Structure formats: structure tokens, C-alpha cells
Amino acid sequence: MRIVSFSILSSLLAINTNTAHAFSTVPKRYTTTTTTTTTQLKSEPTSAEASSTSNSKFEWNRNNAKPSDNWELDCYSRPVIIDGKKLWEVLITDSSGSFRMCEALPSNRVNSRELRRVVENAIEEAERKPSTIRFFRGAMFNMINIALSEVDVIAKPSRATYSLAQWLEEREREIYPKMEGYRTSMAGIDPSGSSFLDIRTPVKLPDALRGEKYAFVSLPLAEFKEGGGVTEDNIGVGRLCPVDNDLPGDAFVQGIVLMTPRANALASWLGGTEVASLKCDLRRRTLVMEADISTQYLMAKLNDEQRSEGKVFEQGKEQLRGLHFVCVQKDEDDDEPAGFWLLREMKGM
């Protein structure tokens, strides 16, 4: 894959207007753009899957993806009733989506012991053993945490479970509706997720971690695909979420650059918070970071001009199924970012 320095990539970054905000002034190296890409998106087809009511089903070596030691797990009921009882499933994958494992659990055996058994079986079968297992459901926190406490992994409550969420979306769209006993009213990733009734209050960032400048920017989607310039080798302490293959290559991914002399400290802190997404709350006029399972951090307040940029940011996310990024660097002349995260805001998470 082609590797380029971030200094070259930064020349591709496009500011949505000609101002940077809240912290200070415009980064001089960013260029102006007035183009917003709008594209009709199609759902990515999935391979045929059988009804998940038997033993574990493994799918290895998917899409020639490189196996990762960062795994993602879900244990929850599905929108299917079988013999008068909810279907419960354990889904396990890794951050690259190189494998998928699904096992149905009888409703009277949904407990930490059974879950630990399923996880241990998956580890035994896997080509690469996990060092970390992430899970996003707050409702299942205690059971999952207990199950993983006796497995040699680090358990991380996190909504940065993008491969898992992608798989759940596929199953909600392609698998469960075809199963006998499917209930539309029960469908959805997480009924405890955020909604228009969200009453959470964002926590203010510690002063020592606040940036001096920030700017709304964008990068070509092609830079995140195979052969593009953004790779695991030049993103500092960040992470890259999977990119759907059917997204239009000429689209632009919206993002936010945070600039501060304390870039390394801020990037390390962001890495430890399990940053999941950024959003502009246009009603409350705030820029908010979503982290771990349910925490929100207030990044900045938006004036009228910033709110307009935030609207473009949110529209860009909507057009690319929630895809966006955040970059942390010292200043506009930094050759490499201290941290770069390609994120995806998942509905209901």
C-alpha cells in the first residue's frame, strides 16, 4: 500500500469555510472548499447465513482482512421469538472483520458462565488471540464484565465497536427479517441507546486537555481505502474504523482537527477514553465527543457561523453512514499527527 507523510495529506484537508474556531485562528495550510458531496448509497450485500439456532458458526478469513487482536463482542436478545421465547445470540468479531462467530444461547442459559465458555471456544479456534475485547451494551455490562474477568484479555466498555455494529446492521437488514418469529417492533441495535429524548449532560474537558485551535475539515474518502494515504502506519495513537466498499470513492469525509502544544497528551487521553464519535448538536449549539459506553465530553460551543459549519459536518456524516474523523496535532505545520481516528457514528449506540 502507498504510504505518504501526513504533511502531504494535510495539504488535501479542506476547510468548510475560511475560519477556524473557538480556540484561535485559521490553520494557514488548509484550503477552502464549498463543495458538499451528496450520493445515493446502496446497502452492501452480505453472504447467506443460516438461522442462528444451532451450535457456533464460524466464518474465517473474510475479505482477506488481516486478523486483529482487538475483538468485539455482543450478547443480547434479537428481534425473533422462538417457541414463545426471545432468541439470544453471542456475536464475536475482530476490529478488521477478519472473522465472525455467532452462537445462539437458550434464554435460560444467558449467564456469565455460558458467555465465558463461548468466548474461550472462540479464542481456541482463532488464528490470532485477542488482547482486548470491546463491548457496547450498558445493559449487559455486569454479565459481560464478569465473564471476561476470568479470561486473559482486557475488557473495554466501548462504542468503538464498528465491525460488530456493521455486522449487526447486516443481520438486522438481511437475516432476522427472514427468520420465523421475527418481530419488527423489537428491531434495533440497542433500545437503551441515545435518541431525541437524550437528556445526558456533556462533561467539560479538563482544561489541560483543551486544544488552542480547531477547524472543520475534510479528506477524500479514497485516502482511507486500499492504496490511500491514511494507514495504520501514519496515524499516531489513533485507530481506523472499517470503510464500506460501496461508498462512493469521490466523496469527502468530514472531520475536525484539534491543535494544541499538548497534542501528545491530548491524543493519549483520547486513546484511553475509547472515543467513538463526534457530533455537532445543532439544537444545543455544542460540539460533543461520545466516548466509552455513554459518556459525552463538551469540546466547544458553537456560534452562528460555527453552527453552519457543524450542519455541513453532520450532513457529510449522514451521506457516508456516519463516517467522519478527528485529528490531533501540534499546529498546522505538524508533519505527523499525534493521533488520528476514523470514526463512525452508529444510530442507537
For each residue, the residues with C-beta under 8 A, 3 or more apart:
1: 226 227 228 231
2: 227 228 229
3: 229 231 233 234
4: 8 9 229 234
5: 8 9 234 335 336
6: 9 10 234 329 334 335 336 337 340
7: 10 11 334 335 336
8: 4 5 11 12 229
9: 4 5 6 12 13 219 223 229 230 234
10: 6 7 13 29 30 332 334
11: 7 8 29 31
12: 8 9 219 220 223 229
13: 9 10 29 30 31 217 218 219 255 257
14: 30 31 32 33 217 218 219 252
15: 18 19 20 26 27 30 31 32 33 215 216 217
16: 33 216 217 218 254 309 312 313
17: 32 216 305 308 309
18: 15 26 32
19: 15 26 215 305
20: 15 23 24 25 26 27 213 214 215
21: 214 215 216 300 302 303 305 306 309
22: 214 300 301 306
23: 20 210 211 212 213 214 258 259 260 300
24: 20 212 213 259
25: 20 213
26: 15 18 19 20 30 215
27: 15 20 30 213 215 257 259 331 332
28: 332
29: 10 11 13 332 333
30: 10 13 14 15 26 27 215 217 257 332
31: 11 13 14 15
32: 14 15 17 18
33: 14 15 16 218 252
34:
35: 252
36: 312 315 316
37: 248 250 251 252 316 319
38: 319
39: 248 251 319
40:
41: 246 247 248 319 320 321
42: 246
43: 173 246
44: 170 244 245 246
45: 174
46: 49 170 173 174 175
47: 59
48:
49: 46 52 57 102 171 174 175
50: 54 57
51: 54 179
52: 49 57 78 87 89 102 103 104 175
53: 82 87 104
54: 50 51 57 104
55: 103
56: 101 102 103 118 121 122
57: 49 50 52 54 101 102 103
58: 99 100 101 122 125
59: 47 62 99 100 101
60: 98 99 127
61: 64 65 98 99
62: 59 65 97 98 99 100
63: 97 98
64: 61
65: 61 62 96 97 98
66: 96 98
67: 94 96 98 99 126 127 128
68: 71 94 95 96 98 128
69: 94 128 129 130 131 132
70: 94 95 130 131 132 134
71: 68 92 93 94 95 130 132 133 134 153
72: 92 93 94 95 133 134 135 161 163 164
73: 90 91 92 119 133 134 135 144 164
74: 89 90 91 135 136 137 161 164 168
75: 88 89 90 91 105 110 115 135 137 140 143 144
76: 88 89 137 139 140 190
77: 86 87 88 107 186
78: 52 86 87 88 89 171 176 186
79: 172 176 182 183 184 185 186 187 188
80: 86 87 176 179 180 181 182 183 186
81: 84 85 86 87 181 183
82: 53 85 86 87 180 181
83:
84: 81
85: 81 82 107
86: 77 78 80 81 82 107 186
87: 52 53 77 78 80 81 82 104 179 181
88: 75 76 77 78 104 105 106 107 110
89: 52 74 75 76 78 102 103 104 105
90: 73 74 75 101 102 103 105 115 118 119
91: 73 74 75 100 101 102 164 167 168
92: 71 72 73 100 101 102 118 119 122
93: 71 72 97 99 100 101 163 164 167
94: 67 68 69 70 71 72 97 98 99 128 130 163
95: 68 70 71 72 162 163 239 242
96: 65 66 67 68 163 242
97: 62 63 65 93 94 100 163 166 167 242
98: 60 61 62 63 65 66 67 68 94
99: 58 59 60 61 62 67 93 94 126 127
100: 58 59 62 91 92 93 97 167
101: 56 57 58 59 90 91 92 93 122 125
102: 49 52 56 57 89 90 91 92
103: 52 55 56 57 89 90 118
104: 52 53 54 87 88 89
105: 75 88 89 90 109 110 114 115 118
106: 88 109 110
107: 77 85 86 88 110
108:
109: 105 106 114
110: 75 88 105 106 107 114 115 143
111: 114 115 143
112: 115 116 143 144 146 147
113: 116 117 147
114: 105 109 110 111 117 118
115: 75 90 105 110 111 112 118 119 143 144 147
116: 112 113 119 120 147 148 150 151
117: 113 114 120 121
118: 56 90 92 103 105 114 115 121 122
119: 73 90 92 115 116 122 123 133 147 148 151
120: 116 117 123 124 151
121: 56 117 118 124 125
122: 56 58 92 101 118 119 125 126
123: 119 120 126 129 130 151
124: 120 121
125: 58 101 121 122
126: 67 99 122 123 129 130
127: 60 67 99
128: 67 68 69 94
129: 69 123 126
130: 69 70 71 94 123 126 133 153
131: 69 70 153 154
132: 69 70 71 153 154 155 156
133: 71 72 73 119 130 148 151 153 154 155 156
134: 70 71 72 73 156 157 158 160 161 164 274
135: 72 73 74 75 140 141 144 155 156 157 158 161
136: 74 157 158 159 161 164 165 190 293 349
137: 74 75 76 140 141 144 190 192 293
138: 141 157 192 293 294
139: 76 190 192
140: 75 76 135 137 143 144
141: 135 137 138 144 145 157 293
142: 145 146
143: 75 110 111 112 115 140 146 147
144: 73 75 112 115 135 137 140 141 147 148 155
145: 141 142 148 149 155 157
146: 112 142 143 149
147: 112 113 115 116 119 143 144 150 151
148: 116 119 133 144 145 151 153 155
149: 145 146 155
150: 116 147
151: 116 119 120 123 133 147 148
152:
153: 71 130 131 132 133 148
154: 131 132 133
155: 132 133 135 144 145 148 149
156: 132 133 134 135 274
157: 134 135 136 138 141 145 274 292 293
158: 134 135 136 161 274 276 292 293
159: 136 274 276 277 290 291 292 293 346 349
160: 134 239 241 274 275 276 343
161: 72 74 134 135 136 158 164 165 349
162: 95 165 166 241 242 344 346
163: 72 93 94 95 96 97 166 167 241 242
164: 72 73 74 91 93 134 136 161 167 168
165: 136 161 162 168 169 189 344 346 349
166: 97 162 163 169 170 242 244
167: 91 93 97 100 163 164 170 171
168: 74 91 164 165 171 172 189
169: 165 166 172 173 189
170: 44 46 166 167 173 174 175
171: 49 78 167 168 174 175 176
172: 79 168 169 175 176 177 187 188 189
173: 43 46 169 170 177
174: 45 46 49 170 171 177 178
175: 46 49 52 170 171 172 178 179
176: 78 79 80 171 172 179 182 187
177: 172 173 174 182 184
178: 174 175 182
179: 51 80 87 175 176 182
180: 80 82
181: 80 81 82 87
182: 79 80 176 177 178 179
183: 79 80 81 186 187
184: 79 177 187
185: 79
186: 77 78 79 80 86 183
187: 79 172 176 183 184
188: 79 172 191 193 348
189: 165 168 169 172 193 346 347 348 349
190: 76 136 137 139 193 348 349
191: 188 348
192: 137 138 139
193: 188 189 190 347 348 349
194: 198 200 348 349
195: 198 348
196:
197:
198: 194 195
199:
200: 194 294 296
201: 296
202: 286 288 296 297 298
203: 295 296 297 298
204: 297 298
205: 209 210 297 298 299
206: 209 210
207: 210
208: 262 265
209: 205 206 262 265 266 269
210: 23 205 206 207 260
211: 23 214 258 259 260 266 328
212: 23 24 259 260 261
213: 20 23 24 25 27 257 258 259 260 331
214: 20 21 22 23 211 256 257 258 259 287 299 300
215: 15 19 20 21 26 27 30 256 257 259
216: 15 16 17 21 254 255 256 309 310 312 313
217: 13 14 15 16 30 254 255 256 257 327
218: 13 14 16 33 252 253 254 255 316
219: 9 12 13 14 223 224 230 252 253 255 325
220: 12 223 228 250 251 252 253
221: 224 225 243 247 248 249 250 251 252 253 320 323
222: 225 227 228 249 250
223: 9 12 219 220 228 229 230
224: 219 221 228 230 240 243 253 342
225: 221 222 228 243 249
226: 1
227: 1 2 222
228: 1 2 220 222 223 224 225 231
229: 2 3 4 8 9 12 223 234
230: 9 219 223 224 234 235 240 340 342
231: 1 3 228 234 235 240
232: 235 240
233: 3
234: 3 4 5 6 9 229 230 231 336 337 340
235: 230 231 232 238 239 240 337 339 340 341
236: 267 328 336 337 338 339 340
237: 267 268 270 271 338 339
238: 235 267 271 337 339 340 341 342
239: 95 160 235 271 341 342
240: 224 230 231 232 235 341 342
241: 160 162 163 323 342 343 344
242: 95 96 97 162 163 166
243: 221 224 225 247 323 342
244: 44 166 247 321
245: 44
246: 41 42 43 44
247: 41 221 243 244 251 320 321 323
248: 37 39 41 221 251
249: 221 222 225
250: 37 220 221 222
251: 37 39 220 221 247 248 319 320
252: 14 33 35 37 218 219 220 221 316
253: 218 219 220 221 224 316 320 323 324 325 342
254: 16 216 217 218 312 313 316 317 324 325
255: 13 216 217 218 219 324 325 326 327
256: 214 215 216 217 278 287 313 324 325 326 327
257: 13 27 30 213 214 215 217 326 327 328 329
258: 23 211 213 214 266 299 326 327 328 329
259: 23 24 27 211 212 213 214 215 263 328 329 330 331 332
260: 23 210 211 212 213 263 266 328 330
261: 212 330 331
262: 208 209 265 266
263: 259 260 266 267 328 329 330 334 337 338 339
264: 267 268 338
265: 208 209 262 268 269
266: 209 211 258 260 262 263 269 270 328 338 339
267: 236 237 238 263 264 270 271 328 337 338 339
268: 237 264 265 271 272 339
269: 209 265 266 272 273
270: 237 266 267 273 275 326 328 339 341
271: 237 238 239 267 268 275 339
272: 268 269
273: 269 270 289 291 292 295 297
274: 134 156 157 158 159 160 291 292
275: 160 270 271 278 289 290 291 326 341 343
276: 158 159 160 290 291 292 343 345 349
277: 159 289 290 322 324 343 344 345 346
278: 256 275 287 288 289 290 299 324 326 343
279: 287 288 290 314 317 345
280: 286 287 288 302 307 310 311 313 314
281: 284 285 286 287 288
282: 285 307 310 311 314
283:
284: 281
285: 281 282 301 302 303 307
286: 202 280 281 298 299 300 301 302
287: 214 256 278 279 280 281 298 299 300 301 302 306 310
288: 202 278 279 280 281 296 297 298 299
289: 273 275 277 278 296 297 299 326
290: 159 275 276 277 278 279 295 296 345
291: 159 273 274 275 276 295 296 297
292: 157 158 159 273 274 276 295
293: 136 137 138 141 157 158 159
294: 138 200
295: 203 273 290 291 292
296: 200 201 202 203 288 289 290 291
297: 202 203 204 205 273 288 289 291
298: 202 203 204 205 286 287 288 301
299: 205 214 258 278 286 287 288 289
300: 21 22 23 214 286 287 306
301: 22 285 286 287 298
302: 21 280 285 286 287 306 307 310
303: 21 285 306 307
304: 307 308
305: 17 19 21 308 309
306: 21 22 287 300 302 303 309 310
307: 280 282 285 302 303 304 310 311
308: 17 304 305 311 312
309: 16 17 21 216 305 306 312 313
310: 216 280 282 287 302 306 307 313 314
311: 280 282 307 308 314 315
312: 16 36 216 254 308 309 315 316
313: 16 216 254 256 280 309 310 316 317 324
314: 279 280 282 310 311 317 318
315: 36 311 312 318 319
316: 36 37 218 252 253 254 312 313 319 320 324
317: 254 279 313 314 320 322 323 324 345
318: 314 315 322
319: 37 38 39 41 251 315 316
320: 41 221 247 251 253 316 317 323 324
321: 41 244 247 344
322: 277 317 318 343 344 345 346 347
323: 221 241 243 247 253 317 320 342 343 344
324: 253 254 255 256 277 278 313 316 317 320 342 343 344 345
325: 219 253 254 255 256 340 341 342 343
326: 255 256 257 258 270 275 278 289 340 341 343
327: 217 255 256 257 258 337 339 340 341
328: 211 236 257 258 259 260 263 266 267 270 337 338 339 340
329: 6 257 258 259 263 332 334 336 337 338
330: 259 260 261 263 334 338
331: 27 213 259 261 334
332: 10 27 28 29 30 259 329
333: 29
334: 6 7 10 263 329 330 331 337 338
335: 5 6 7
336: 5 6 7 234 236 329
337: 6 234 235 236 238 263 267 327 328 329 334 340
338: 236 237 263 264 266 267 328 329 330 334
339: 235 236 237 238 263 266 267 268 270 271 327 328
340: 6 230 234 235 236 238 325 326 327 328 337
341: 235 238 239 240 270 275 325 326 327
342: 224 230 238 239 240 241 243 253 323 324 325
343: 160 241 275 276 277 278 322 323 324 325 326
344: 162 165 241 277 321 322 323 324
345: 276 277 279 290 317 322 324
346: 159 162 165 189 277 322 349
347: 189 193 322
348: 188 189 190 191 193 194 195
349: 136 159 161 165 189 190 193 194 276 346
